[in-house]
């Protein structure tokens, strides 16, 4: 039992008050408990979770998904077709309005109507005109159903918001640098197409078969590092330098 001081002296504390005093004193001096940081399933410890906006950045190490070719806007053909269509429609509309206003039709329309009515279908001029119109129509259909942009090679897609492409000239430059790093290669010429890479190298001190083997391995790694959707095949030709004089 403890004693408490008051104005007249000391008085003994009851046992219940003494117990409450010890509990209050214990709560004041109790150390704070620390809990380990909770992480979401699959998150690395010590790194903020992706739910907070700080997830690991995307990498290009994976294979990723394939992406289609880039579609050309066809600005020049579309502009030419629009100008021709607008000019022809405007001229024909002007002639129709002139006829409705009790004026004679234009000379070219009267001549065209007379020629179409008198010339037979097997006439040379009619066949040539029909061939030109058919060729123009097929060309426009071909432009409509093909993507174009043959100079860009689509790359593997690791993000749905990113559609990347690699120019053929850049791919050829990279592969040429890989070829020049092979011992024994004096010069190299690389041409990159959609499905084929053609390499012509000149070996000046090593055996051409050994150089071809090293080139095959180096260019295979180079094509894989380009990250293309459809890696092209590699065709290598190694020759000796020509004789001087």
Phi, psi and omega in degrees: 000136179261164178247140179248143180269137171229195184292330183266350184149220180243147176222147181289142177271143175293162182293323181295317179294325178295321179293318179296325179294320179292322178295318179295320179294325179290325178292327180290327184259005182287130180290151180286139178274138179250135179252144178295149181294128181281137179236149177286156178300131180091352180273148180281137178295142179084358180238137180300147182283157180293340178295333177273004177089011182235038180289172179294140181292152178292147180240164179259015183285330181284169180288323178074182180260156178283152177227147182287176180287163178280137180266131178282149179280347177053051186292316183293308177299321180294322179293315179297317180294320179294319180295314179297318180295319180294318180295315180295318180294319179295319179294318179293321179294320178296320180292322178295318178295322178295320178294320178295337178268022178062038174246153181291149177292160180296154183297320183295327180286324177293319178294318181295317178296320178293319179295317180293332180276336185257326184286138176286163183289337180269015178289149184296317180297320179295318179294319179295316178297319178294322178295318178295317179296320179293319179296319178296319178295318177296322178297318179293321176296321178296320177294329183285329186257354179251144184285329185077204181052051182289345179279354180248131177258120181293139181258164178298143187253114178257350179225135182293341182266357184240125176236101187255151177220155181239129179291147181296323180296320178293319178296320179295321178296317180296315181292327177294320177297322176296320180292323181289341177282348180284129179299135178098352180272118179275318178208158181212144176231127186237132174236124183253125173244183183295321185239003184211141173242118181255125183238128174239116184239156177241123180257131186249345178218347178257166178292135182301326179293320177294319179296321179296320178296316179293323177295321180299315180291316182294318181286331175297317175294322180295318178296321178295322181290343178293335178071036182276155178295314179240093180299128181283158174284162184242128175243121187242134175230121181245132181225162174277152177294146180291156179286142178275143179079000000 
